[in-house]
Amino acid sequence: MAVTMVQRKLRLRRVRTARRNMALKVQNAKPVIKKIDIEAIKAQFAANASK
């Protein structure tokens, strides 16, 4: 009985750790930035700086 209990707790611990790691990966994930108009961003910064 004791061996079964330890194995079950070990499995639960592994699942809990995997769930936590996945949650942290999702929180830290950044979307890939594609097709940025750099000139428009520079113009926007210049417009804000002149205010």
C-alpha positions, 0 to 999 in steps of 0.5 A, spaced: 500 500 500 505 504 501 509 503 495 502 505 491 501 511 495 508 514 493 507 512 486 501 516 486 504 522 489 510 522 485 505 522 479 501 528 482 507 532 483 510 531 476 503 533 473 503 539 478 510 541 476 508 540 468 502 544 469 506 550 472 511 550 467 506 550 461 503 556 465 509 560 466 511 558 458 504 561 456 505 567 461 512 569 458 511 567 451 511 573 446 508 574 439 512 574 433 512 581 430 512 581 423 511 586 417 512 592 421 512 599 418 518 602 421 518 609 417 511 610 420 513 608 427 519 613 426 514 619 424 510 617 430 515 618 435 517 625 431 510 627 431 510 626 439 517 629 440 515 635 437 508 636 441 
